[in-house]
Amino acid sequence: MISLLNSFNSLRQFCESQQFKGWDPYDGLNSKVFQAIPFLKKSAFCRLAVIQGFKRLSFNLRPLFLIPKKYNAKGIALFLQGYCNLYQVVSHCSSLEKALGTKEMLFKQINELAELLIVLQSKGYSGACWGYDFDWQSKAFFLASKTPTVVATSFVVEALLSAYEITKKETYYSSAVSAADFILDDLNRISKPRGFMFSYSPMDTRAVYNASLLGTKTLSLIYHYTREERLKEAARASAIAVCDRQNEDGSFPHSDQIGNKWRDNFHTGFKLESLIIYQNLCDDTSFQDNIQKGYTYWINHFFIPEKGIAKYYDTSDENSLIDLHCVAQAIPTLCKLGRFDEQRLLIDKLLNWAVVNMQDKKGYFYFQKRDKKINKINYMRWPNAWMFYGMSYWIKYSNE
């Protein structure tokens, strides 16, 4: 039997040795070579081609094209939440200090990562907010580096609030709570027959359902502390708008633009986690049926339990795209839904498959697997920060 704790510590040692700084699947536009060619920089087609080219290559050309390793705010938030989880485990189970580190060591790491997130804030908005450390071109729109998104901000806020609970440092609390003003005042709202959805960033008006629900989740987390009714009201309105579009079989469309063309694993996990957090923190069971139907569809369509495989799409099989983001997000989703014990065997199988098939002897995890081909580039945020985050929940809930 594989020691999952040893695998986690091997990953942890690698990430710490890199000081949590690294490359990202989407950082192609950080190339100093690309930045030096003006006509390429101005072309949306060229920007998209560069990003996708670097993402799809299974060999790493980033050093050749002068793409630096950088901090990614969302990745740092995942690490921070992971260390907060470890601190909580050690606090009530001191026998694990040898394996996980002393409270003092973990406390120091939590402060260092939280302080880094304060530094990485995007400036010029109504409240604290965070984005990515690279220009990002999609088929629909362009976001410059550090343009804040509701997705990145959501993960940072949750991690900072966890750090505040441990350290009681007011700066972590005030930064996290102020993000409510960013969500309510800076994000655009897409009106629906009932309620509305939050835009992905202040620069677009796209209704991406998981992103909007991450706004719901963040407002719910902040409401838990401030008890401001406007936060609860906006969280409920945004939850209604998404749940009204849930399919009869329990699945969720991805966005207004894509609809049901595809549905993926980890974004479904985001939706379910956001809804259960709203329900628990805002004391509102209006969406219990939506959660139950969504969970049933997710658990039955996105996993191959006997093989320990987390599928990327609900239509995938074991030879299709496999991405460890799906493994990593499945664990906190199950934990927050109160399904950890019920699905413990599945979680262990998912982690064992990931370690056997996708972990390098140096400790880091590989990016993706498709058929028998594995992309072995050691990206820091995706999947390593994600696997650190997901495995920390496995450690936490295994020792409660």
PyMOL commands that set and color helices and strands:
alter all, ss='L'
color gray80, all
select helices_A, chain A and resi 4-17+28-30+32-35+38-41+44-56+73-92+94-100+103-119+150-167+170-186+209-226+229-243+265-282+288-301+305-307+324-336+344-358+380-398
alter helices_A, ss='H'
color red, helices_A
select strands_A, chain A and resi 136-137+142-143+189-191+196-198+303-304+309-310+322-323+368-370+373-375
alter strands_A, ss='S'
color yellow, strands_A
deselect
rebuild
show_as cartoon
